[in-house]
Amino acid sequence: MRICKVKTTDKIIEMQSNATEGTLLTNALNNGYAENEVEELVVTDEEFSSLMKIQDEAARTYADKRQLEYPDIYDYIDGVVKSDQAQIDKYIADCQAVKEKFPKT
């Protein structure tokens, strides 16, 4: 498959599995990119998947990253229902650890 990406950021701006050589570069130029800003490459499915994972991770905000790591709210509710202060305190401590790991930017 062919991809066209921005050289400085590795951001993929277009991908086509059956594109002919130069097609994606032409599309990028037609969309306002300068020729020295972009490059067209042939990559394997595995390379494409790896590039997309990197791109997706870079696009996540601190809030996105926090959301993925916060403990389940049901742990807190369960502690409240059972009047288990240790469980409640653990939930709060776990949330604080996530906030410290991914501070607001």
Helices and strands as residue ranges (DSSP letters): E 2-6, E 12-16, H 23-30, G 35-37, E 38-42, H 45-59, H 62-69, H 73-81, H 85-101
